[in-house]
Each structure stands twice: as structure tokens, then as C-alpha cells.
């Protein structure tokens, strides 16, 4: 497997290898989503997770994190509000700005999906060596940190 592409960071070969390996992880996520609710798309689930992580986020911030046009994010939120999973409230600092929050039903749905994912992940992790599990955990923790730094940068420029 390729390492880094030099000072510029990981090369395309490494990104391809990670993408291929991540397919199994995404399969676990999709299976949990499908089992819990067939009515929720991947984009809708991702939006709910972003709102859970950044409670009170505005529509522009959500669109930026999801990499969507503002109008597409607005329609996505309309569907989530209609499904009773998300609510919109006037912002505290600026009443013209709308803040997004999960409803109790939305929180419960994410809890169900998360529990199902964890069961499926535990079954797969049981087939790995302890050293492999530790290496995976270290790598994913660093990946998460880099991802969050990138999200913060995206939010500041949105």
C-alpha cells in the first residue's frame, strides 16, 4: 500500500485504497439505515447527524458541511421537518436566521441506527486481531480529527 505522496500529503493510490476499504464500513452503515428506516436517504441521515453534532446550525452551515447548494439543503430540511425528525426555530442572535434542531423522534431514530451499527461493527471487529483493532482505532481517530478540522475550515468560509 502506498504511503504519503511527499510533502503534499497522501497520494491518489492511498486514497483509492482507503476508499476501497471504507466500502465495508459504508455497507454496515447502509444496512443499519435500511433496517431502521427505509424512508430515510443517506443524505437525510447525514443531515440529521450534522444537526445532532452542531445543534442550532443554520441552513447555510448545513449546506456547506454537506457540500450542497443552499436550495437543495432547504428542500432536504423541508422533508425532514415534514417527517417530524427536524425542527426549525428562529435564531437567538438574529431572528431572520433559522436554526435547526433534532426532534425527540429524530434523536430516537439516530439512537436506533447507532445501536444497530455498533452491533454490526462489533461482529466484524471480533474477527480482527487485537493489534489490527488498535491500529484501526488509531487511524480512524486521526482521520476524524483531520475531517473535523476540514469541516471547521469549511464552516468559516461558508
N, C-alpha and C positions, 0 to 999 in steps of 0.2 A: 504494500500500500504506500502511496506517496506521502511524503511528509509536508514540509512547507515549500512554497514556491519562492523562497528567499525573503528579502525584506518586505515585499509586497503582501505577504501572507500566504495562506493555503492556495494551492493551485487547483485547476479545474478537475484533475484526476481525484484529488481528495474530496472535493465537493461531490463528485459523482459517486464515490464510494460511500460517503455519508448518506447521500440521497437514497442509494440502493438499500443500505442497512436500515434506514428510517422507514422503509416501506412496511416492515413487520410491525413496527411501533404504531404507524398510522392505521394498519389493519386492526390492531387491538382497539384503537380509539374509535374507528368507524363502527366496529362490531358493537361496542358499548353504546354508542349513539343510536344505532339502529334498534338495538334491543330495548332501550329505554323509551325511545320515541321515533317513529318513522316519519313524523311530521316536521322534524327539525333538520334543516340542511346543515352542512358543515359550516357555511358562512354564518348562519344564525347561531350555531353553537359557539363559534369563535367570538361573535359579538357579545354573547352573554358572558363568556369568560373574561373578555376585556372589561366589560362593565363591572363584573364582580371584582376584578383586580383594581380597577380605577373608579370606584364608586363615585358618582356625581360627574363623571366625564361628560363633556359636551359633544355634540354631534360631529363637529369639526375634528376634535381629538380622536373620536372613534373612527371616523373615516380615514384619518391619517394612519392610525395603527393598523387598520385592516387593509390599507392600500386601495381604498375605494374612492370613487367620486362622491362628493357630498350628497348629491341627489340619490345615488344608489344606497348609501348608508341610511338616508332618511326613509326610503321605501322599506329597507330591511327592518328598521326600527318600527315602522308602522305595522308590519306583520307581527313582530314580537309583542307589541303593545296589544294588538287585536287578539293574540293568543293568550294574553294575561301573564306573560313572562317578564315584561319590562314596563316601566312607567317613566313618563316624562314629567319633570317639575320645573317651574321657573327657577333660574339660578338665584343664589342668595346675593351675590355681588351685583349681578346685572339681571334684572327681571326679564329682559328680552332674550337672554341666553337660556337655553333649555339644558337641564342636567338629567342624566339618565341613571336609573336605579333598577335593580332587580326587584321583582315582587317576591312574596313568600313562595309562590308556585315556581317561579324561576329558580330560586335558591334550592328548593327541594329537588327540582329536576337535575340541576348540576350536581347535587349531592348523590343522587341515584346513579348518574352516569359515572361520576368519580369512583363510587364504590364498585361498580361493575368493572371499570377499567383496572382498578387495583387488584381485584380477584384474578383477572386475566393476566395481568403483568406478573403477579406472584407465581402463577403456574409456570410461566415462561422462565422467570428468574430462577426457579427451583432447578431447572435443567442446566444452569450455568455453574461454573466453578466459583468458589468464594473470591478468588483473585479476579476473575472476569467480572463478577458483580461489582466489586470495589472499583475496578478500572472504569466500568461503565458509569457508575455513580460520580466519580471524579470528573469524567469527561462531560457528562450531562450538566453537572453543577457549573462548570466553567462555560459551557455553551449557553446556559440560562443567563449567566451573568453578562456575557457578551451580547446576547439578544436584548436583555433589559436596557443595557447602555445604548443600544441602537434605537430602541423604542423611545427612550428619553430624548435622544437627538432628534428623532422624527417629530415628536410632540412639540419640541421647541421651535421647529421650522414650519409647523403646520399653521 
